[in-house]
Amino acid sequence: MHTIRQNIERIRQEMSEAALRSGRAPESVQLMAVTKMVPLERIVEAKAAGITLFGENYVQEAREKIDRIGREGTAWHMIGSLQSNKAKYAVHLFDVVHSVYKMGVAEELNRRAAAISRTMPILIEVNVGGESSKSGLPPEQAIPFIESIAVFSNLSIRGLMTMPPWSDNPEEVRPYFRRLRDLRDRITERRIDGVVMAELSMGMTDDFVVAIEEGATIVRIGSGIFGERVKPE
């Protein structure tokens, strides 16, 4: 059984190789450790092994972990669906929110960020596979949505996020990653004031290599680093 450090070293090597294959610098892709339901001591171990970016799905769980782990040398991103009534906490807790796709959430994030004189970086979540079980905007609604919230002075739209349909064959999800990249390019071409399509958050443990080959700038790895999660009794 590999240690967390060994897992991270292997993943970083595969990330580097995938970036170079696609003509990109390895440092252009960030490794995010997804810490949903991961015990604190394992997160500490990942940090000691060089992880600086962590992703959380729930506000309350994130608050407890951030309080214990601290912020020095780390960044914390919200990757789970955010309810508008949690926006008041999110603007204090997170460096970036990846999962914005509802007008009400965008409005509340903007309002809460303004109240603390902060500009909140966000990514727009896109449901590239059209699955009813997943959140996010249909691709055809992404540009109108971005144009409608680009006027919010306390939000900074930095890119897109997606979770494609699951497959045990990474090549089957490649078209979904390509679709998100193509959408990013179309948005960039529109030159919307205040919108910078710097980030593509896509790719997880089973498909991050393909995601990087298709342009990912952030890959979200959970079980590949920490092993399979065990739900508490």
Backbone as CSV, one residue per row, in Angstrom:
resi,resn,N_x,N_y,N_z,CA_x,CA_y,CA_z,C_x,C_y,C_z
1,MET,0.845,-1.192,0.000,0.000,0.000,0.000,0.887,1.251,0.000
2,HIS,0.612,2.168,-0.925,1.438,3.356,-1.040,1.070,4.385,0.022
3,THR,2.059,5.176,0.399,1.805,6.257,1.340,1.195,7.451,0.586
4,ILE,0.677,8.403,1.339,0.140,9.617,0.730,1.233,10.344,-0.045
5,ARG,2.416,10.413,0.517,3.523,11.074,-0.175,3.842,10.374,-1.495
6,GLN,3.871,9.057,-1.487,4.158,8.318,-2.713,3.061,8.538,-3.754
7,ASN,1.812,8.575,-3.306,0.700,8.835,-4.226,0.845,10.204,-4.880
8,ILE,1.189,11.193,-4.078,1.342,12.558,-4.598,2.496,12.625,-5.596
9,GLU,3.587,11.976,-5.281,4.738,11.991,-6.189,4.380,11.343,-7.522
10,ARG,3.646,10.225,-7.469,3.236,9.549,-8.713,2.301,10.426,-9.532
11,ILE,1.331,11.028,-8.864,0.369,11.881,-9.568,1.075,13.076,-10.194
12,ARG,1.975,13.700,-9.453,2.698,14.853,-10.003,3.523,14.447,-11.228
13,GLN,4.100,13.275,-11.196,4.875,12.808,-12.342,3.967,12.622,-13.562
14,GLU,2.816,12.000,-13.348,1.866,11.793,-14.448,1.328,13.129,-14.954
15,MET,1.104,14.079,-14.056,0.660,15.414,-14.459,1.700,16.095,-15.335
16,SER,2.940,16.006,-14.907,4.029,16.635,-15.649,4.144,16.056,-17.055
17,GLU,4.075,14.739,-17.154,4.191,14.081,-18.451,3.034,14.463,-19.364
18,ALA,1.814,14.538,-18.796,0.645,14.897,-19.597,0.741,16.335,-20.091
19,ALA,1.219,17.233,-19.229,1.374,18.627,-19.634,2.393,18.751,-20.759
20,LEU,3.509,18.091,-20.632,4.550,18.166,-21.659,4.057,17.582,-22.978
21,ARG,3.282,16.497,-22.922,2.731,15.908,-24.146,1.841,16.897,-24.892
22,SER,1.165,17.748,-24.121,0.239,18.698,-24.746,0.884,20.055,-24.992
23,GLY,2.220,20.116,-24.863,2.942,21.335,-25.183,2.813,22.420,-24.139
24,ARG,2.601,22.022,-22.897,2.426,22.997,-21.827,3.477,22.766,-20.745
25,ALA,3.721,23.807,-19.971,4.650,23.680,-18.851,3.979,22.919,-17.716
26,PRO,4.675,22.010,-17.062,4.075,21.277,-15.944,3.505,22.184,-14.865
27,GLU,4.138,23.332,-14.624,3.667,24.224,-13.561,2.382,24.959,-13.945
28,SER,1.897,24.753,-15.180,0.645,25.390,-15.592,-0.586,24.648,-15.071
29,VAL,-0.371,23.493,-14.437,-1.478,22.703,-13.904,-1.318,22.561,-12.396
30,GLN,-2.372,22.903,-11.656,-2.345,22.796,-10.199,-2.976,21.476,-9.747
31,LEU,-2.392,20.896,-8.724,-2.943,19.692,-8.101,-3.737,20.078,-6.865
32,MET,-5.031,19.798,-6.908,-5.881,20.024,-5.758,-6.156,18.699,-5.049
33,ALA,-5.952,18.672,-3.741,-6.322,17.517,-2.934,-7.749,17.711,-2.434
34,VAL,-8.631,16.803,-2.823,-10.034,16.884,-2.412,-10.173,16.172,-1.069
35,THR,-10.593,16.919,-0.054,-10.519,16.416,1.315,-11.875,16.094,1.933
36,LYS,-12.897,15.963,1.108,-14.218,15.577,1.610,-14.128,14.258,2.382
37,MET,-14.564,14.288,3.642,-14.585,13.111,4.524,-13.198,12.526,4.800
38,VAL,-12.145,13.292,4.549,-10.786,12.818,4.831,-10.404,13.245,6.241
39,PRO,-9.925,12.332,7.075,-9.534,12.691,8.436,-8.422,13.734,8.469
40,LEU,-8.446,14.535,9.504,-7.519,15.659,9.621,-6.062,15.227,9.518
41,GLU,-5.706,14.120,10.158,-4.306,13.719,10.175,-3.791,13.370,8.776
42,ARG,-4.677,12.913,7.901,-4.276,12.589,6.536,-4.108,13.866,5.692
43,ILE,-4.891,14.863,6.013,-4.728,16.153,5.343,-3.396,16.784,5.749
44,VAL,-3.074,16.686,7.031,-1.780,17.191,7.521,-0.641,16.474,6.803
45,GLU,-0.789,15.178,6.601,0.239,14.394,5.913,0.394,14.862,4.469
46,ALA,-0.728,15.159,3.808,-0.669,15.645,2.429,0.007,17.011,2.364
47,LYS,-0.304,17.858,3.323,0.339,19.179,3.357,1.839,19.032,3.552
48,ALA,2.247,18.124,4.428,3.674,17.896,4.664,4.367,17.362,3.416
49,ALA,3.583,16.710,2.547,4.145,16.162,1.311,4.109,17.174,0.166
50,GLY,3.709,18.402,0.461,3.806,19.461,-0.528,2.508,19.967,-1.114
51,ILE,1.369,19.424,-0.677,0.090,19.916,-1.192,-0.214,21.281,-0.574
52,THR,-0.567,22.234,-1.428,-0.907,23.574,-0.951,-2.336,23.968,-1.298
53,LEU,-2.991,23.212,-2.188,-4.345,23.534,-2.623,-5.291,22.412,-2.199
54,PHE,-6.329,22.789,-1.474,-7.306,21.825,-0.962,-8.703,22.194,-1.432
55,GLY,-9.503,21.180,-1.741,-10.875,21.400,-2.178,-11.858,20.752,-1.232
56,GLU,-12.878,21.505,-0.854,-13.902,20.994,0.066,-15.288,21.109,-0.557
57,ASN,-16.176,20.207,-0.157,-17.535,20.175,-0.691,-18.566,20.851,0.202
58,TYR,-18.273,20.930,1.498,-19.264,21.434,2.438,-18.671,22.534,3.307
59,VAL,-19.461,23.574,3.511,-18.997,24.731,4.264,-18.609,24.358,5.687
60,GLN,-19.470,23.627,6.387,-19.201,23.319,7.790,-17.948,22.454,7.941
61,GLU,-17.825,21.442,7.089,-16.642,20.576,7.157,-15.381,21.374,6.846
62,ALA,-15.479,22.270,5.864,-14.322,23.090,5.510,-13.920,23.998,6.661
63,ARG,-14.901,24.603,7.310,-14.595,25.519,8.416,-13.805,24.817,9.502
64,GLU,-14.227,23.620,9.851,-13.536,22.875,10.907,-12.106,22.538,10.498
65,LYS,-11.919,22.149,9.251,-10.585,21.766,8.795,-9.666,22.982,8.659
66,ILE,-10.197,24.067,8.127,-9.382,25.269,7.976,-8.955,25.799,9.342
67,ASP,-9.863,25.725,10.320,-9.524,26.156,11.672,-8.363,25.335,12.237
68,ARG,-8.331,24.052,11.903,-7.299,23.163,12.454,-6.011,23.197,11.631
69,ILE,-6.139,23.188,10.313,-4.960,23.151,9.440,-4.310,24.522,9.325
70,GLY,-5.152,25.548,9.297,-4.653,26.904,9.126,-4.585,27.308,7.669
71,ARG,-4.283,28.579,7.446,-4.251,29.125,6.088,-2.834,29.361,5.577
72,GLU,-1.881,29.352,6.468,-0.513,29.666,6.048,-0.018,28.635,5.037
73,GLY,0.364,29.120,3.864,0.897,28.237,2.835,-0.131,27.370,2.158
74,THR,-1.415,27.668,2.340,-2.470,26.846,1.738,-3.510,27.728,1.066
75,ALA,-4.234,27.130,0.114,-5.417,27.748,-0.480,-6.556,26.747,-0.375
76,TRP,-7.760,27.255,-0.104,-8.942,26.416,0.062,-9.997,26.827,-0.951
77,HIS,-10.440,25.850,-1.761,-11.438,26.116,-2.779,-12.724,25.354,-2.465
78,MET,-13.853,25.980,-2.718,-15.150,25.340,-2.586,-15.498,24.686,-3.914
79,ILE,-15.661,23.362,-3.911,-15.941,22.653,-5.158,-17.319,22.009,-5.160
80,GLY,-18.001,21.982,-4.007,-19.346,21.429,-3.949,-20.384,22.498,-4.245
81,SER,-21.623,22.052,-4.456,-22.709,23.001,-4.711,-22.885,23.915,-3.499
82,LEU,-23.011,25.186,-3.777,-23.128,26.188,-2.714,-24.547,26.731,-2.688
83,GLN,-25.166,26.686,-1.517,-26.480,27.286,-1.352,-26.306,28.773,-1.042
84,SER,-27.272,29.571,-1.474,-27.140,31.015,-1.298,-27.046,31.410,0.170
85,ASN,-27.681,30.629,1.059,-27.619,30.981,2.483,-26.271,30.653,3.118
86,LYS,-25.376,30.006,2.354,-24.024,29.724,2.854,-22.993,30.692,2.265
87,ALA,-23.447,31.581,1.403,-22.518,32.517,0.765,-21.823,33.407,1.792
88,LYS,-22.529,33.746,2.848,-21.949,34.631,3.867,-20.744,33.984,4.546
89,TYR,-20.729,32.657,4.593,-19.568,31.949,5.144,-18.496,31.741,4.068
90,ALA,-18.947,31.447,2.849,-18.007,31.118,1.768,-17.048,32.261,1.478
91,VAL,-17.521,33.499,1.542,-16.641,34.628,1.209,-15.536,34.810,2.240
92,HIS,-15.730,34.271,3.426,-14.687,34.320,4.453,-13.761,33.104,4.374
93,LEU,-14.326,31.947,4.025,-13.572,30.701,4.115,-12.709,30.402,2.896
94,PHE,-13.222,30.683,1.707,-12.613,30.133,0.499,-11.880,31.180,-0.330
95,ASP,-10.819,30.707,-0.980,-10.077,31.552,-1.904,-10.763,31.631,-3.260
96,VAL,-11.419,30.540,-3.658,-12.144,30.475,-4.923,-13.359,29.580,-4.721
97,VAL,-14.471,29.924,-5.357,-15.647,29.043,-5.409,-15.773,28.530,-6.838
98,HIS,-15.739,27.200,-7.012,-15.741,26.590,-8.344,-17.138,26.337,-8.900
99,SER,-18.168,26.430,-8.074,-19.446,25.793,-8.405,-20.593,26.779,-8.580
100,VAL,-20.332,27.908,-9.201,-21.386,28.917,-9.381,-22.123,28.658,-10.690
101,TYR,-23.429,28.492,-10.601,-24.230,28.328,-11.813,-25.657,28.835,-11.635
102,LYS,-25.970,29.373,-10.460,-27.293,29.920,-10.196,-27.191,31.419,-9.947
103,MET,-28.144,32.152,-10.508,-28.139,33.593,-10.346,-28.231,33.987,-8.873
104,GLY,-29.084,33.311,-8.108,-29.242,33.660,-6.702,-27.953,33.517,-5.913
105,VAL,-27.189,32.475,-6.205,-25.914,32.266,-5.523,-24.917,33.347,-5.935
106,ALA,-24.868,33.663,-7.223,-23.958,34.714,-7.696,-24.298,36.053,-7.042
107,GLU,-25.576,36.381,-6.986,-25.998,37.643,-6.380,-25.604,37.712,-4.907
108,GLU,-25.814,36.607,-4.202,-25.524,36.609,-2.773,-24.021,36.633,-2.512
109,LEU,-23.254,35.910,-3.301,-21.793,35.973,-3.172,-21.301,37.397,-3.416
110,ASN,-21.844,38.040,-4.427,-21.449,39.409,-4.733,-21.789,40.341,-3.571
111,ARG,-22.986,40.187,-3.032,-23.425,41.049,-1.935,-22.572,40.827,-0.687
112,ARG,-22.321,39.579,-0.361,-21.541,39.268,0.839,-20.081,39.658,0.680
113,ALA,-19.547,39.508,-0.521,-18.169,39.920,-0.764,-18.037,41.437,-0.654
114,ALA,-19.032,42.150,-1.168,-19.009,43.613,-1.086,-19.020,44.073,0.368
115,ALA,-19.744,43.337,1.211,-19.870,43.728,2.613,-18.540,43.669,3.351
116,ILE,-17.602,42.854,2.841,-16.294,42.765,3.494,-15.194,43.338,2.588
117,SER,-15.622,44.117,1.598,-14.682,44.785,0.673,-13.744,43.794,-0.001
118,ARG,-14.340,42.719,-0.507,-13.559,41.674,-1.154,-14.090,41.425,-2.559
119,THR,-13.194,41.094,-3.479,-13.596,40.590,-4.783,-13.407,39.077,-4.768
120,MET,-14.510,38.341,-4.980,-14.512,36.879,-4.836,-14.247,36.213,-6.177
121,PRO,-13.133,35.491,-6.316,-12.898,34.734,-7.543,-13.848,33.539,-7.630
122,ILE,-14.443,33.344,-8.801,-15.358,32.224,-8.988,-15.095,31.546,-10.323
123,LEU,-15.500,30.280,-10.393,-15.569,29.544,-11.649,-17.036,29.218,-11.906
124,ILE,-17.401,29.093,-13.171,-18.765,28.764,-13.549,-18.846,27.264,-13.807
125,GLU,-19.772,26.597,-13.118,-19.917,25.147,-13.289,-20.800,24.842,-14.491
126,VAL,-20.287,23.973,-15.361,-20.992,23.608,-16.587,-21.233,22.100,-16.586
127,ASN,-22.455,21.699,-16.858,-22.834,20.289,-16.921,-22.667,19.820,-18.365
128,VAL,-21.433,19.466,-18.719,-21.126,19.159,-20.120,-21.824,17.890,-20.608
129,GLY,-22.162,16.987,-19.678,-22.796,15.737,-20.079,-24.311,15.788,-20.054
130,GLY,-24.889,16.897,-19.573,-26.339,17.012,-19.517,-27.001,16.011,-18.586
131,GLU,-26.274,15.552,-17.560,-26.822,14.553,-16.645,-27.726,15.211,-15.603
132,SER,-28.899,14.654,-15.403,-29.833,15.222,-14.429,-29.329,15.074,-13.001
133,SER,-28.424,14.133,-12.778,-27.903,13.897,-11.434,-26.790,14.862,-11.057
134,LYS,-26.334,15.671,-12.018,-25.219,16.580,-11.748,-25.678,18.022,-11.874
135,SER,-25.019,18.883,-11.108,-25.349,20.302,-11.147,-24.542,20.991,-12.241
136,GLY,-24.884,22.238,-12.479,-24.171,23.016,-13.485,-25.084,23.468,-14.604
137,LEU,-24.618,24.463,-15.335,-25.368,25.008,-16.456,-25.214,24.137,-17.696
138,PRO,-26.261,24.013,-18.497,-26.068,23.452,-19.832,-25.081,24.336,-20.600
139,PRO,-24.228,23.754,-21.416,-23.214,24.557,-22.111,-23.782,25.753,-22.858
140,GLU,-24.959,25.600,-23.462,-25.524,26.691,-24.254,-26.003,27.861,-23.399
141,GLN,-26.134,27.644,-22.089,-26.560,28.723,-21.204,-25.386,29.431,-20.526
142,ALA,-24.184,28.909,-20.701,-23.035,29.447,-19.968,-22.704,30.886,-20.376
143,ILE,-22.681,31.156,-21.665,-22.309,32.517,-22.099,-23.338,33.553,-21.656
144,PRO,-24.638,33.327,-21.855,-25.603,34.318,-21.351,-25.511,34.518,-19.840
145,PHE,-25.271,33.433,-19.100,-25.157,33.549,-17.649,-23.941,34.397,-17.277
146,ILE,-22.805,34.107,-17.891,-21.585,34.860,-17.597,-21.772,36.338,-17.940
147,GLU,-22.405,36.611,-19.076,-22.637,38.013,-19.454,-23.535,38.719,-18.443
148,SER,-24.478,37.972,-17.870,-25.416,38.589,-16.926,-24.793,38.876,-15.576
149,ILE,-23.794,38.093,-15.162,-23.199,38.331,-13.848,-21.858,39.048,-13.926
150,ALA,-21.364,39.268,-15.139,-20.078,39.962,-15.288,-20.138,41.389,-14.753
151,VAL,-21.342,41.920,-14.609,-21.501,43.292,-14.103,-21.354,43.364,-12.588
152,PHE,-21.325,42.211,-11.899,-21.207,42.217,-10.443,-19.773,42.613,-10.068
153,SER,-19.637,43.750,-9.422,-18.305,44.313,-9.201,-17.488,43.566,-8.157
154,ASN,-18.123,42.720,-7.343,-17.372,42.004,-6.315,-17.212,40.519,-6.620
155,LEU,-17.459,40.148,-7.879,-17.142,38.812,-8.364,-16.110,38.916,-9.475
156,SER,-15.183,37.971,-9.494,-14.186,37.898,-10.555,-14.301,36.526,-11.217
157,ILE,-14.838,36.498,-12.428,-15.039,35.233,-13.141,-13.710,34.812,-13.748
158,ARG,-13.208,33.644,-13.279,-11.854,33.230,-13.634,-11.782,31.999,-14.512
159,GLY,-12.929,31.367,-14.811,-12.867,30.176,-15.640,-14.075,29.287,-15.458
160,LEU,-13.905,28.011,-15.844,-14.998,27.049,-15.855,-14.623,25.796,-15.086
161,MET,-15.656,25.116,-14.615,-15.472,23.833,-13.927,-16.483,22.831,-14.465
162,THR,-16.107,21.555,-14.518,-17.064,20.526,-14.902,-16.717,19.195,-14.261
163,MET,-17.747,18.331,-14.246,-17.585,16.933,-13.854,-18.302,16.105,-14.923
164,PRO,-17.561,15.454,-15.803,-18.198,14.733,-16.908,-18.838,13.429,-16.440
165,PRO,-19.615,12.785,-17.306,-20.152,11.460,-16.962,-19.018,10.500,-16.619
166,TRP,-19.272,9.649,-15.631,-18.218,8.721,-15.216,-18.046,7.612,-16.234
167,SER,-16.789,7.224,-16.420,-16.471,6.060,-17.242,-15.177,5.465,-16.729
168,ASP,-15.051,4.144,-16.831,-13.783,3.525,-16.436,-12.754,3.607,-17.559
169,ASN,-13.155,4.199,-18.682,-12.242,4.411,-19.799,-12.055,5.911,-19.990
170,PRO,-10.917,6.462,-19.602,-10.703,7.914,-19.703,-10.928,8.477,-21.103
171,GLU,-10.657,7.677,-22.128,-10.840,8.176,-23.498,-12.305,8.492,-23.791
172,GLU,-13.217,7.851,-23.091,-14.632,8.120,-23.317,-15.058,9.474,-22.774
173,VAL,-14.290,10.031,-21.819,-14.646,11.344,-21.274,-13.850,12.477,-21.921
174,ARG,-12.882,12.125,-22.753,-12.089,13.160,-23.428,-12.966,14.174,-24.174
175,PRO,-14.002,13.744,-24.919,-14.816,14.730,-25.639,-15.483,15.758,-24.729
176,TYR,-15.798,15.370,-23.501,-16.433,16.312,-22.572,-15.438,17.378,-22.116
177,PHE,-14.213,16.968,-21.857,-13.180,17.936,-21.493,-12.901,18.883,-22.670
178,ARG,-12.884,18.305,-23.865,-12.653,19.133,-25.051,-13.790,20.136,-25.237
179,ARG,-14.999,19.696,-24.928,-16.151,20.587,-25.052,-16.024,21.769,-24.098
180,LEU,-15.555,21.520,-22.875,-15.387,22.624,-21.928,-14.291,23.572,-22.396
181,ARG,-13.196,23.016,-22.911,-12.117,23.863,-23.419,-12.603,24.722,-24.581
182,ASP,-13.380,24.131,-25.475,-13.899,24.883,-26.613,-14.843,25.989,-26.147
183,LEU,-15.649,25.697,-25.118,-16.530,26.718,-24.554,-15.709,27.843,-23.952
184,ARG,-14.649,27.499,-23.240,-13.737,28.511,-22.688,-13.205,29.416,-23.792
185,ASP,-12.818,28.810,-24.914,-12.259,29.598,-26.014,-13.304,30.536,-26.606
186,ARG,-14.539,30.076,-26.721,-15.599,30.931,-27.269,-15.882,32.109,-26.341
187,ILE,-15.855,31.839,-25.039,-16.069,32.925,-24.071,-14.932,33.935,-24.157
188,THR,-13.710,33.448,-24.260,-12.549,34.332,-24.370,-12.668,35.239,-25.588
189,GLU,-13.130,34.663,-26.695,-13.257,35.433,-27.931,-14.260,36.577,-27.805
190,ARG,-15.197,36.464,-26.894,-16.222,37.503,-26.750,-15.706,38.732,-25.995
191,ARG,-14.562,38.587,-25.326,-13.930,39.713,-24.628,-14.917,40.430,-23.695
192,ILE,-15.535,39.663,-22.834,-16.495,40.224,-21.882,-15.724,40.974,-20.803
193,ASP,-16.102,42.201,-20.550,-15.407,43.029,-19.564,-15.353,42.333,-18.206
194,GLY,-14.150,42.257,-17.641,-13.972,41.701,-16.309,-13.896,40.191,-16.241
195,VAL,-14.043,39.518,-17.377,-14.025,38.046,-17.394,-12.688,37.562,-17.933
196,VAL,-12.008,36.737,-17.141,-10.717,36.174,-17.540,-10.824,34.653,-17.451
197,MET,-10.760,34.001,-18.583,-10.896,32.542,-18.608,-9.546,31.868,-18.361
198,ALA,-9.029,32.048,-17.154,-7.700,31.538,-16.826,-7.708,30.076,-16.413
199,GLU,-8.834,29.596,-15.874,-8.843,28.272,-15.254,-9.852,27.330,-15.894
200,LEU,-9.429,26.083,-16.069,-10.320,24.978,-16.392,-10.151,23.943,-15.299
201,SER,-11.130,23.861,-14.416,-11.101,22.898,-13.319,-11.819,21.643,-13.791
202,MET,-11.040,20.633,-14.155,-11.632,19.399,-14.684,-10.620,18.274,-14.564
203,GLY,-11.139,17.084,-14.348,-10.288,15.919,-14.193,-10.152,15.503,-12.746
204,MET,-10.374,14.199,-12.501,-10.256,13.637,-11.158,-9.367,12.401,-11.206
205,THR,-9.420,11.588,-10.190,-8.473,10.486,-10.054,-8.404,9.598,-11.291
206,ASP,-9.543,9.268,-11.875,-9.561,8.290,-12.969,-9.293,8.887,-14.343
207,ASP,-9.351,10.217,-14.451,-9.265,10.789,-15.801,-8.435,12.072,-15.873
208,PHE,-7.645,12.364,-14.836,-6.941,13.649,-14.821,-5.897,13.777,-15.925
209,VAL,-5.313,12.663,-16.349,-4.303,12.723,-17.404,-4.924,13.230,-18.706
210,VAL,-6.075,12.667,-19.059,-6.779,13.100,-20.268,-7.227,14.547,-20.126
211,ALA,-7.691,14.915,-18.925,-8.131,16.295,-18.692,-6.991,17.284,-18.930
212,ILE,-5.798,16.943,-18.466,-4.649,17.825,-18.679,-4.317,17.917,-20.164
213,GLU,-4.365,16.794,-20.852,-4.101,16.806,-22.292,-5.087,17.693,-23.037
214,GLU,-6.290,17.866,-22.460,-7.316,18.699,-23.096,-7.382,20.113,-22.522
215,GLY,-6.440,20.460,-21.632,-6.341,21.852,-21.219,-6.620,22.162,-19.770
216,ALA,-6.827,21.174,-18.916,-7.097,21.444,-17.498,-5.967,22.261,-16.878
217,THR,-6.358,23.205,-16.021,-5.367,23.953,-15.243,-5.437,23.585,-13.760
218,ILE,-6.532,22.945,-13.351,-6.674,22.439,-11.983,-7.273,21.049,-12.080
219,VAL,-6.622,20.062,-11.470,-7.202,18.722,-11.380,-7.523,18.437,-9.919
220,ARG,-8.670,17.790,-9.706,-9.199,17.591,-8.358,-9.066,16.108,-7.990
221,ILE,-8.105,15.808,-7.130,-7.783,14.406,-6.826,-8.106,14.084,-5.369
222,GLY,-8.947,13.102,-5.163,-9.296,12.669,-3.820,-8.728,11.297,-3.515
223,SER,-9.384,10.243,-4.038,-8.968,8.874,-3.710,-7.577,8.556,-4.233
224,GLY,-7.142,9.206,-5.296,-5.792,8.958,-5.810,-4.711,9.360,-4.833
225,ILE,-5.040,10.304,-3.955,-4.100,10.732,-2.918,-4.355,10.010,-1.607
226,PHE,-5.623,9.992,-1.187,-5.954,9.533,0.163,-6.483,8.105,0.242
227,GLY,-6.741,7.459,-0.900,-7.386,6.169,-0.887,-8.900,6.345,-0.814
228,GLU,-9.606,5.265,-0.887,-11.074,5.330,-0.866,-11.556,5.840,0.480
229,ARG,-12.564,6.712,0.428,-13.119,7.266,1.655,-14.001,6.232,2.346
230,VAL,-13.977,6.280,3.656,-14.860,5.441,4.466,-15.833,6.343,5.177
231,LYS,-17.132,6.198,4.871,-18.119,7.046,5.530,-18.205,6.700,7.008
232,PRO,-18.301,7.718,7.866,-18.422,7.440,9.292,-19.738,6.747,9.606
233,GLU,-19.711,5.917,10.646,-20.938,5.212,11.038,-21.976,6.202,11.555
